[in-house]
């Protein structure tokens, strides 16, 4: 599994290189045909480059790099690039004069959309052909871990095959002879402490299998911590969260990103607020108490995307899908429901 994850990271790194090549190649061509050889313009190109990448990242254009849904890929990349293009305009107006032209901005934005979308299309077509299916054994119960494994399998385009869930002993896998590529994924740390299980894991490692831990795999692929993993590894996560301390530089970066994002978000809000009112009425915002640093409570804000009248406890965004409104579905698709959280970022 780690090998596949390393491949995904390599694919993402190559995506950044490919986009950088196309972007700066476009800059060179523009300078050849319409020379603006001045450091002030090259610094603007760097700023635009940063905002375009930030916009695509914000709209999940770099997530799910192996997705089969090319339409969704194009939509997220296009929306992110356009958002980055719009977000950088106030910055350029405030800090630069003269500025690059609108045609140059359009070329750079179009080049970004085409290069990122084209690269992801290539990856989507060829990944399954060159990546072998990996056999995995799960230390834990099927009922607890199968839903998480199904999500992981979908993210990996079906390139894993679960052979057995070992619970409460390795007897279910005794008749299977592991052969690389294979992995033993530890979901239940308590079960892994059993002598019989440890002995079997050592035998599989001697045969060429790798020992891996499900929380790390889930975080890398799903970009969240599944509740089952948080419960099974409660002590680890409690210690990790207690050791987190914000860096001053991180706070400065948060403010630098949140302020222009919030200003641009106010423009989007002129359309979002009436849409929510027409679709499902009040309230406009969804508020929820969350636990922050050092156990302090804070109120999280989002644009409301679900119908009212049901439970308000914390849940994942993909739960209770039948309650998502039409406007809410659109806002979630482009992550526009999270605009009010920029205010939470400014509040610290």
N, C-alpha and C positions, 0 to 999 in steps of 0.2 A: 504493500500500500504506500509506503514512504517513497518508493521509486516512482509511482504514478504521481504523487504529490509534487515530487521534485520536477517531474516532467511538466506539470501544470505551471509551476513557478518559472521554469525555463521558457515556456510558451509565452507567459505574461511579460517576461523580460525582453524576449524577442519582439513582442508587440510594441513595447516602448521604443526599442531600437528602430523598428520598421517605421513607426509613426514619426520619430525624430528625423529619420532619413528623408521621408516624404516632405515633412514640414520645412526643414531647412533647405531641402532641394528646391522647394517652391520659392523660398526666400531668395536663393541664389539666382533663380531664373528671373524673378521680378527685378532684382538688382541689375541683371544684365540688360533687360529690355527697358527698364525705367529706373535708372540709377538714383539712389538716395543715400549715397555713401556718407553717412554721418552716424556717430555713436548714439545719438539720441533716437534714431530710428531702429538701430539694432537692439537697444534696450527695450524698445516697445515690442519688438518681435519676441523677446524673451518673456515679457509680461503676458502677451497674448498666448504664447505657448503654455505658460503655467495655468492660465485661466481656462483654456480649452481642456487640458488634462484634468483640472479640478472639477470642471463641469461634467465630464464623462464619468469620472469617479463618483460624483454625487448622485448621478442617475444610474449607477450600477452598470455602467458600460463595460467595466473590467471584471465584473462578477460573472459566474456561470460561463466561463470561457469556452466550455465544451457543449453548450446548449444546442439542441437540434432546431429550436425555433429561431430561424434566421430573421423572420419579420420582427420578433421582439428585440433581437439584437440591433437591427437597424433603427428601430424606434428609440431605444434607450441611448444609443450612440448619438443619433441625430439630436434628440432632445437635450442631451448633456452638452454637446458641442454648441448648440444654439444658446443654451443658458450661459455657458462660459463666454460666448461672444457678446451677449448682452451685458453680462456682469462686468466685463472689462471696459466697456465704453465709458461709464462714469469715471473710472480710474484714469483712463487716458485723457479725458477732458480736464480733470483736475490737475494732473501733474505733467502733461506734455503739450508743447506747442512749438513747432508744427507737429501734426500727427500723421500717421499712415492713413491712406485713403480708404474709403468704404469698399472699393473694389479689391484692394489688397486684403482687407478683413474677410471679404466674401471668399476669395481664393484660398486663404489659409483655413477658414472654417470648412469649406467644401473639401479641401485636401485631407483634413483631419477625418471628416465623416467617411469619405471613400476609403482611405487607407486602413482605418480601424475596422470598418465593416468588411472589407475585402480580406484582411488578414484573418478575421474570425471565421469567415466563410471557409477559407482554406483549412483552418484548424478543424472546423466542424466536419469537413469532408474526409480528412485523412487521419485523424486521431485514432478512430476505431480500427483502421486498417493496419496500423503499425504497432498498436499496443495490445499485448496478449492479455487474455482473461486471467486474473489472479485468483487462486483458491484461498479462501479465508475460513478460519475457525474462530468462533466467538466464545470467550469465557464468560458465560452468563446465560440467563434464561431467554428463550425465544419470545415470550410474551413481553418482556421488558425492553429488549434491544432490537427486535425485528423492525419496528417502525423507523428507527433511526437508520438502520442498515439499508432499508429500502430507499430512503432519501439519499444516502451516500451513493448507492448503486445508480440512482438516476443521475446524480451529478457527474458520475464517472462514465456515463453512457453505457452502463451495463458491463463494465470491464472487471467486475468482481463476481465470484460465485461462492455463496455461503454453503459450505459443505456440512457443517454441524454446529449446534449450540451445546456447549458442554455445561450441563447443569443436572445434578450436583457433582458429577464425576466425569472423567474423560471416556467412559465406556462407550458412549455414543459414537466416538470417532476412532475406536480401536481398529475397526476393519478397514479404515481408509489410510492408504499409504501416501503421505504428503510428498509432493514433488514441486520444486521451484518452477515458476514464481508462486509463493504462498506466504501467508502471514497468519500469526496467531494474535487476535485482537482481544485485549483484556478489557471487558466491560465491567465486570464485578470484581473489585480488588479483594474482597473477603473470600470469594471462591478461589481466587488465584493463590491464596495462602495455604490451601489444602495440599498436603504432601503429594497425593496422587496426581493432582493437577499440575503441580510444579514439575514432577518427574516427567509427565507426558509432554509438557512444554519444552523441557530440555531435549527430549527425544526429537521433537519436530525441529528445533533449532539446529540440532546436529545433522538433520536431513536437509538443511538449507533454508528453512522457513525463518521469517523475521518475527520478533516479538514487538507488538505495537500497542498503544493505549488509545481506546476509543474516544475519550474527550478531546485529545489533540487532533485526531483525524476529523472529528465533527467540527471543531473550531476552524480548521483550515479550509474545509470544504463547504460547510453550511453557514459559516460566519456567525455562529451563535453557539451557546452552550445548551444542549438539550437538558430538559428537566431531569431525565433519568440519570444522565451523567453528573449533573450538579448534585443530585442526591447521593449517588454512589461514591463520589469523590468530594464529599462535603468538607472534610477537614482540609484538603488541599486548596479548594477554592476559598474557604474562609481565611486561611493564612495568606493566600495570594492577594485577596482583595484588601486585607488589613495592611499589607505592606506597600500598597500603591500610594504614592505621594505626587501631587502635581508639580511639574517643573515650571519655573517662572517663564522660560522661553515658550513653553507650550501655551501658557495663558496669553502671552503676547500674540502668538500665532492665531489662537482662537478668536481674539478680538479683531485682528486684521482681516480674517476671513468672514467673521460674522457680520461686521458692520456693512460692507458692500453687499453681502448676501441679503441682509435684512432690508436694505434700501430697495434692492431689486425685488425682493419678496413683497414689499408693499404694493408695487405695481401689479404683480400677479394677484394680490389680494383683492384688488378692485373688481376682478372677474370671479374670483373664487367665492367670496362672501355672498354675492347675489345668487350664484349657482347653488350653493348649499341651502340658502333660504327657499329658493324655488323648488328644490328637489325634496327636502325633508324638514324645512322649518328650523326653528331654534332648538338647541343652542348651536352657535357657530363653532365654538371651540370645545374640544374634548380635554378635560382636566383629570389628572390622576396623581395621587400621592405616590412618590417613589422614595426608595432609600438610597441616599447618596454616600459620599465619602464620610468615614467615621460614623456611619449609622444615622446621619442627619436626614430628616425628611425634607423633601422639596416637592413642588408641584410642577409636573410636566405638562406642557401644552402642545396640542396638535389641532389641525382642522378636523372637525368631526367627519368621519367616513362611514359610520354605522348608524342604523336606526336606533332610537333610544328605547329605554324600558327594559333593559336586561342587565346582567351583572356587570360590574365595573372593575373587578379585580384584574391584575396584570395577566396578560395572555399574549401568545404569539400572534403576529399580524395575519397569519393564514388560518386562524381559528374563527369559528362562527361566520363563515363566508356568506351564509344566506342572509346575514344582516347588513352586508355591505351595500350601500346605496349606489345608484348609477354615477353620481358625481364622485362619491368616495372611491369607486373603482378606478375612475380616471385619475384622481389625485394620487392614489397609491401607486398606480402604474408609473407615474413620473416623480414620485416622492414629494409632490407638492404639499401633501398634508403635513410635512415636517417643517415647513417654513416657520411656524411660531416657535419651534425649538431654538431657532437662532437667538430669540430673546432670552431663552433660558441659558444659552451659552454666555451671553453678555452679562447676565446676572451672576454667573459663576456657580 
